[in-house]
C-alpha cells in the first residue's frame, strides 16, 4: 500500500530534512522543494496529500503558490512562517488555509497536522521520492544558530568542522551534511585514532576523490598524518572534508600547540558548534518522540507526563546519546506496554526528587534549588527579587524573538513600564 506524500516547500535545508523525517515517522513520504519554481514542478508531476509551505522563499512569497493555484487537486495546506505577522495570517485565512506553524517549528503541532492527512487520498507520483537522513531535532533558542550553520554547510562544498562534547550528535550532523550537500552521495567515514596509519588515510582520500570524507575526532590525528592531510587538501579532486572535534575546538588546540596550524586554517572554513543537551532542555520532548518512533517502529508507545518531567529535569552529562540509550532502556523494560512510566526508566532517573506532580510543583522545586544557591551568597530579598525578574524578562524576550513590543502585547504589559524594567535590568 502506497503511503501518502507531502510536499515540503522550505528553503532551510536542515529544517526541511527534519520535517521530512517527522513525516516519515508519521507514515508519510516527503518531497522537498526549496523554491516556488521547484514546488510548481513537483505539483505538475504529483498529487500530494499535504503541503507544508514556507512564507519567505528565495524566489517569492509562499502564498503566491496558493493565490495562483493551477492544479485540479488541492492538498491539505499548512503555512510556516518565521515572522508571525498578522497580515500573513489574514492573507492565508482568506485563501482558505487553516493550519499555521511558527518557526522554530513545534513538532507536536507538526504531528497534529500530519494526523489530519490520514484520510486524504494517497498520491500517484510519476517518480521516486528522495530518501532523507534521520533529522537533527531542535527548536530551542540555542539551536537556531546551529540550524543556520548546518544549512550553510549543506549548501557548500567547503570543509566543515563540527565541534561539541561527547554525545551531542557530531557524527549524526556530519552524516546529515555529507548526505544533503551538493557533492556526490559517495562518502566514507574514518576515525582519526592513534591506530590510524598513513596508508589507510591515503587510501580513504583516494577512494573519496570528488566526494566527501568524514574524519571523526580529527583533533586526535597523529602529527605526521596532519601534515599528510595538509598536502592532500590542495590537490585537484581532493574530497570535501567534514571533520568532528571535541568542544575545545581546533583553534584552542592550535594555541596549545596540539594541532597543526596550517591544517586548522584549511579546515576551519565553516563551523557547526553543538551545545550540550542541558542547554537545550526544551528539545527533550521532541527528541524523546523522535527516538520512540525510531527505536520502536512496531509499537506506538508514548511516554507519560511524570516520566517526561524526569527526563527534562536531568542534566544529561552524556548528552543526546545518553537520552537515546535511556529511551532504548525504557522501550525494553516496558515490554510492549502502551505507556512508558517512571518504573521503566533507569533507577537514577526514576528517583522521587525527579517526579513531577504538577506544573506549579515542578516550578517550585526548581525555584527552591535556585534560591538555595542565592541565599548561600548572602543575597537580600531585593537582590533575589531583581535577579528573578531579570531571568524572567530574559526568558520572555527570547520567546518573543527579542522584541519588547511583541512581549508587551502578548502579556498585556504597559510598554513604558516594560522599557523601564528592561533598562533597570541592563544596568544592574
C-alpha positions as CSV (number, residue, x, y, z in Angstrom):
1,X,0.0,0.0,0.0
2,X,1.4,3.4,-1.0
3,X,2.0,6.0,1.7
4,X,0.5,9.5,1.3
5,X,3.1,12.0,0.1
6,X,3.6,15.6,1.5
7,X,5.3,18.4,-0.4
8,X,7.6,20.4,1.9
9,X,8.4,23.9,0.4
10,X,11.2,25.2,2.7
11,X,14.5,26.8,1.7
12,X,16.2,25.9,5.0
13,X,17.6,22.5,4.1
14,X,18.2,21.2,7.6
15,X,14.7,22.2,8.8
16,X,13.2,20.6,5.6
17,X,15.1,17.4,6.2
18,X,13.9,17.3,9.9
19,X,10.3,17.8,8.9
20,X,10.6,15.2,6.2
21,X,11.9,12.7,8.7
22,X,9.0,13.6,11.1
23,X,6.6,12.9,8.2
24,X,8.2,9.5,7.6
25,X,7.7,8.7,11.3
26,X,4.0,9.6,10.8
27,X,3.7,7.1,8.0
28,X,4.0,9.7,5.1
29,X,6.5,10.2,2.3
30,X,8.0,13.6,1.7
31,X,9.2,15.5,-1.3
32,X,11.3,18.6,-0.8
33,X,11.2,21.8,-2.8
34,X,13.4,24.8,-1.7
35,X,11.8,27.3,-4.1
36,X,8.5,28.2,-5.6
37,X,9.7,27.1,-9.0
38,X,10.7,23.7,-7.7
39,X,7.3,23.4,-5.9
40,X,5.4,24.1,-9.1
41,X,7.4,21.5,-11.0
42,X,6.6,18.9,-8.3
43,X,2.9,19.8,-8.4
44,X,2.9,19.3,-12.1
45,X,4.1,15.7,-11.6
46,X,2.4,14.5,-8.3
47,X,-0.9,14.6,-6.5
48,X,0.1,15.4,-2.9
49,X,-2.0,14.7,0.3
50,X,-0.4,17.6,2.1
51,X,1.6,20.8,1.6
52,X,3.9,22.4,4.1
53,X,4.6,25.9,2.8
54,X,7.2,28.4,4.0
55,X,6.2,32.1,3.7
56,X,9.7,33.5,2.9
57,X,11.2,31.8,-0.1
58,X,14.2,32.8,-2.3
59,X,12.0,33.4,-5.4
60,X,8.9,34.9,-3.9
61,X,6.2,34.9,-1.2
62,X,4.9,31.4,-0.4
63,X,1.3,32.5,-0.6
64,X,1.8,33.2,-4.3
65,X,1.7,29.5,-4.9
66,X,-1.8,29.3,-3.3
67,X,-3.1,32.5,-4.9
68,X,-2.1,31.3,-8.4
69,X,-3.2,27.7,-7.8
70,X,-3.4,26.0,-11.2
71,X,-3.9,22.3,-10.4
72,X,-7.1,20.3,-10.2
73,X,-6.3,18.7,-6.8
74,X,-5.7,20.9,-3.7
75,X,-4.0,19.2,-0.7
76,X,-4.3,20.0,3.0
77,X,-2.1,23.0,3.5
78,X,-0.1,24.3,6.5
79,X,1.8,27.6,6.3
80,X,5.2,28.0,8.0
81,X,6.5,31.5,8.9
82,X,9.4,32.8,11.0
83,X,7.7,36.2,11.3
84,X,4.2,35.6,12.6
85,X,2.8,38.8,11.3
86,X,-1.0,39.2,11.5
87,X,-1.0,40.2,7.8
88,X,0.3,36.8,6.7
89,X,-2.3,35.0,8.9
90,X,-5.2,37.1,7.5
91,X,-4.0,36.6,3.9
92,X,-3.7,32.8,4.4
93,X,-7.1,32.6,6.0
94,X,-8.6,34.4,3.1
95,X,-7.1,31.7,0.8
96,X,-8.7,29.0,2.8
97,X,-5.7,27.9,4.9
98,X,-6.5,26.6,8.4
99,X,-3.1,25.3,9.6
100,X,-0.3,27.6,10.8
101,X,3.2,26.7,12.1
102,X,5.6,29.3,13.6
103,X,9.4,28.9,13.4
104,X,11.0,27.4,15.4
105,X,8.6,24.7,14.4
106,X,6.8,22.9,17.2
107,X,7.0,19.2,16.3
108,X,3.8,18.4,18.3
109,X,1.9,20.9,16.1
110,X,3.5,19.4,13.1
111,X,2.5,15.9,14.2
112,X,-1.1,17.1,14.6
113,X,-1.1,18.4,11.0
114,X,0.2,15.1,9.8
115,X,-2.7,13.3,11.5
116,X,-5.2,15.4,9.5
117,X,-3.8,13.8,6.4
118,X,-4.7,10.3,7.4
119,X,-8.0,10.3,5.4
120,X,-6.6,12.0,2.4
121,X,-6.4,10.2,-0.9
122,X,-2.9,8.6,-1.5
123,X,-0.9,10.2,-4.3
124,X,0.1,8.8,-7.6
125,X,3.6,10.0,-8.1
126,X,5.3,9.6,-11.5
127,X,8.8,9.4,-10.0
128,X,10.6,8.4,-6.8
129,X,10.7,10.5,-3.7
130,X,14.1,11.1,-2.3
131,X,15.2,9.4,1.0
132,X,16.2,11.5,4.0
133,X,18.6,11.0,6.9
134,X,17.2,11.0,10.4
135,X,16.7,14.6,11.5
136,X,18.8,16.6,13.9
137,X,15.8,17.7,16.0
138,X,15.7,21.0,17.9
139,X,13.5,24.1,18.3
140,X,15.1,25.7,21.4
141,X,16.6,29.2,21.0
142,X,20.2,27.9,21.4
143,X,19.6,25.6,18.3
144,X,18.6,28.4,16.0
145,X,22.2,29.4,15.1
146,X,23.1,25.7,14.9
147,X,20.5,25.1,12.2
148,X,21.7,28.1,10.3
149,X,25.2,26.7,10.5
150,X,24.1,23.3,9.3
151,X,22.1,24.8,6.4
152,X,25.1,26.8,5.2
153,X,27.2,23.7,5.4
154,X,24.6,21.6,3.4
155,X,24.7,24.2,0.6
156,X,28.5,24.4,0.4
157,X,31.4,22.2,-0.9
158,X,33.9,23.7,1.6
159,X,35.4,21.9,4.6
160,X,33.3,21.8,7.7
161,X,34.4,21.5,11.4
162,X,31.7,20.2,13.8
163,X,32.6,20.7,17.5
164,X,30.8,19.6,20.6
165,X,31.1,17.4,23.7
166,X,30.8,13.7,23.5
167,X,27.3,12.5,22.7
168,X,26.0,15.8,21.3
169,X,25.4,14.3,17.8
170,X,28.6,15.3,15.9
171,X,28.6,12.1,13.8
172,X,24.9,12.5,13.1
173,X,25.4,16.1,11.9
174,X,28.4,15.1,9.8
175,X,26.4,12.4,8.0
176,X,23.5,14.8,7.5
177,X,25.7,17.5,6.0
178,X,27.5,14.9,3.8
179,X,24.3,13.3,2.5
180,X,22.5,16.6,2.0
181,X,25.3,18.5,0.3
182,X,25.9,19.3,-3.4
183,X,28.8,16.8,-3.7
184,X,28.1,13.3,-4.9
185,X,26.5,10.9,-2.4
186,X,29.5,8.6,-2.2
187,X,31.2,9.2,1.1
188,X,33.3,7.4,3.7
189,X,33.8,7.8,7.4
190,X,37.1,7.1,9.3
191,X,38.1,7.7,12.9
192,X,41.3,9.6,13.4
193,X,42.5,7.4,16.3
194,X,46.2,6.8,17.2
195,X,45.9,3.5,15.4
196,X,45.1,5.1,12.0
197,X,48.1,4.6,9.7
198,X,49.3,6.7,6.8
199,X,48.3,4.2,4.1
200,X,44.8,3.9,5.5
201,X,44.3,7.7,5.3
202,X,45.8,7.9,1.8
203,X,43.5,5.1,0.6
204,X,40.5,6.8,2.1
205,X,41.4,10.1,0.5
206,X,41.9,8.4,-2.9
207,X,38.6,6.5,-2.7
208,X,36.6,9.7,-1.9
209,X,38.1,11.9,-4.6
210,X,35.5,14.4,-5.8
211,X,33.1,13.3,-3.0
212,X,33.1,13.6,0.8
213,X,35.3,12.2,3.5
214,X,34.1,12.3,7.1
215,X,37.0,12.3,9.6
216,X,35.9,11.9,13.1
217,X,37.9,13.2,16.2
218,X,40.3,15.0,13.9
219,X,42.0,16.6,16.9
220,X,43.4,13.1,17.8
221,X,45.1,12.7,14.4
222,X,48.9,12.0,14.7
223,X,51.1,15.0,13.7
224,X,52.6,13.1,10.7
225,X,49.0,12.5,9.4
226,X,48.1,16.1,10.0
227,X,50.9,17.0,7.6
228,X,49.7,14.5,5.1
229,X,46.2,15.9,5.2
230,X,47.5,19.5,4.7
231,X,49.2,18.4,1.4
232,X,46.2,16.4,0.2
233,X,43.7,19.2,0.7
234,X,45.2,21.4,-2.0
235,X,45.3,18.6,-4.6
236,X,42.9,18.5,-7.6
237,X,39.7,16.4,-7.0
238,X,40.6,16.2,-3.2
239,X,37.5,15.1,-1.3
240,X,35.5,17.6,0.7
241,X,36.4,17.1,4.4
242,X,33.7,17.1,7.1
243,X,35.5,16.7,10.4
244,X,34.5,16.4,14.0
245,X,36.4,17.7,17.1
246,X,35.7,17.9,20.9
247,X,34.1,21.0,22.4
248,X,37.5,22.6,23.0
249,X,37.7,23.5,19.3
250,X,40.7,23.3,16.8
251,X,41.8,26.9,17.3
252,X,42.3,26.3,21.0
253,X,44.2,23.1,20.1
254,X,46.5,25.2,17.9
255,X,47.1,27.7,20.7
256,X,48.0,24.8,23.0
257,X,50.5,23.5,20.3
258,X,48.4,20.3,20.0
259,X,47.3,20.8,16.4
260,X,48.8,21.8,13.0
261,X,48.1,25.5,12.4
262,X,48.0,25.1,8.6
263,X,45.6,22.2,8.8
264,X,43.3,24.1,11.2
265,X,43.1,27.1,8.8
266,X,42.3,24.9,5.9
267,X,39.6,23.0,7.7
268,X,38.1,26.0,9.6
269,X,36.1,27.4,6.7
270,X,32.6,26.5,8.1
271,X,32.0,25.5,11.7
272,X,29.0,23.9,13.5
273,X,29.0,24.2,17.3
274,X,26.7,21.7,19.0
275,X,25.5,22.7,22.5
276,X,25.2,20.2,25.3
277,X,21.7,18.8,25.9
278,X,21.4,20.6,29.3
279,X,21.5,23.9,27.4
280,X,18.6,22.8,25.1
281,X,16.2,21.3,27.7
282,X,13.2,22.4,25.7
283,X,14.1,19.9,22.9
284,X,13.9,16.8,25.2
285,X,10.1,16.1,24.5
286,X,10.7,16.3,20.7
287,X,13.9,14.2,20.9
288,X,12.1,11.7,23.0
289,X,9.3,11.4,20.5
290,X,11.8,11.1,17.7
291,X,13.7,8.3,19.4
292,X,10.5,6.5,20.3
293,X,9.5,6.5,16.7
294,X,13.0,5.4,15.5
295,X,13.6,2.7,18.0
296,X,10.1,1.3,18.4
297,X,8.6,1.2,15.0
298,X,6.4,-1.8,15.8
299,X,4.6,0.0,18.6
300,X,3.0,3.4,19.3
301,X,4.1,3.6,23.0
302,X,4.0,7.1,24.5
303,X,5.9,8.4,27.5
304,X,3.7,9.6,30.4
305,X,3.9,13.1,31.9
306,X,5.8,12.1,35.1
307,X,8.5,10.3,33.1
308,X,8.9,13.1,30.6
309,X,9.3,15.5,33.5
310,X,12.1,13.3,34.9
311,X,13.8,13.4,31.6
312,X,13.5,17.2,31.4
313,X,14.9,17.7,34.9
314,X,18.1,15.6,34.4
315,X,21.4,17.2,33.4
316,X,22.4,14.6,30.7
317,X,26.2,14.5,31.1
318,X,26.1,12.0,28.2
319,X,24.0,14.4,26.1
320,X,21.8,13.2,23.3
321,X,23.5,9.8,23.1
322,X,22.6,9.2,26.8
323,X,19.0,10.2,26.1
324,X,18.7,7.8,23.2
325,X,20.1,5.0,25.3
326,X,17.6,5.9,28.1
327,X,14.7,5.6,25.6
328,X,16.1,2.3,24.4
329,X,16.2,1.1,28.0
330,X,12.6,2.3,28.6
331,X,11.3,0.5,25.4
332,X,12.9,-2.8,26.5
333,X,11.7,-2.6,30.1
334,X,8.2,-1.5,29.1
335,X,7.8,-4.8,27.2
336,X,5.3,-3.5,24.6
337,X,3.1,-1.6,27.1
338,X,1.2,1.4,25.6
339,X,2.7,3.9,28.1
340,X,6.2,4.3,29.4
341,X,6.2,5.2,33.1
342,X,8.8,6.1,35.7
343,X,9.2,2.3,36.5
344,X,10.6,1.8,33.0
345,X,13.4,4.5,33.4
346,X,16.9,3.8,34.7
347,X,17.0,4.0,38.6
348,X,19.0,7.2,38.7
349,X,16.2,9.0,36.7
350,X,13.2,7.5,38.5
351,X,14.1,8.7,42.0
352,X,11.4,10.6,44.0
353,X,13.0,14.0,43.5
354,X,12.5,13.8,39.8
355,X,8.8,13.1,40.0
356,X,6.5,15.7,38.6
357,X,3.1,16.2,40.3
358,X,2.1,19.4,38.7
359,X,3.4,22.4,36.8
360,X,3.4,24.6,39.9
361,X,5.2,21.9,42.0
362,X,7.8,21.5,39.2
363,X,8.5,25.2,39.2
364,X,8.6,25.3,43.0
365,X,11.2,22.5,43.1
366,X,13.4,24.3,40.6
367,X,13.0,27.7,42.4
368,X,13.9,26.2,45.8
369,X,17.2,24.9,44.3
370,X,17.9,28.3,42.8
371,X,17.1,30.1,46.0
372,X,19.4,27.9,48.0
373,X,22.3,29.0,45.8
374,X,21.3,32.7,46.1
375,X,21.0,32.6,49.9
376,X,24.3,30.9,50.3
377,X,25.9,34.1,48.9
378,X,24.2,36.2,51.5
379,X,21.8,37.9,49.0
380,X,19.0,40.1,50.3
381,X,15.3,39.8,49.3
382,X,15.6,42.8,47.0
383,X,18.6,41.3,45.2
384,X,16.9,37.9,44.8
385,X,13.7,39.5,43.5
386,X,15.7,41.6,41.0
387,X,17.7,38.6,39.7
388,X,14.5,36.6,39.4
389,X,12.8,39.3,37.4
390,X,15.9,39.7,35.1
391,X,15.7,36.0,34.4
392,X,12.0,36.1,33.7
393,X,12.4,39.0,31.3
394,X,15.3,37.3,29.5
395,X,13.3,34.1,29.0
396,X,10.2,36.1,27.8
397,X,12.3,38.2,25.4
398,X,13.8,35.0,23.9
399,X,10.3,33.6,23.5
400,X,9.2,36.7,21.6
401,X,12.4,36.9,19.4
402,X,13.9,39.7,21.5
403,X,11.1,42.2,20.6
404,X,9.7,44.1,23.6
405,X,6.7,45.3,21.6
406,X,5.6,41.7,20.9
407,X,6.2,40.8,24.6
408,X,4.2,43.8,25.8
409,X,1.3,43.0,23.5
410,X,1.2,39.3,24.3
411,X,1.3,39.6,28.1
412,X,-0.6,42.9,28.3
413,X,2.3,44.8,29.8
414,X,2.4,48.6,29.6
415,X,5.2,49.4,27.1
416,X,6.6,52.2,29.1
417,X,6.7,50.0,32.2
418,X,8.4,47.2,30.3
419,X,11.0,49.6,28.8
420,X,11.8,50.9,32.3
421,X,12.2,47.3,33.7
422,X,14.4,46.3,30.8
423,X,16.6,49.4,31.3
424,X,16.9,48.7,35.0
425,X,17.8,45.0,34.3
426,X,20.6,46.1,31.8
427,X,22.1,48.5,34.3
428,X,22.2,46.0,37.2
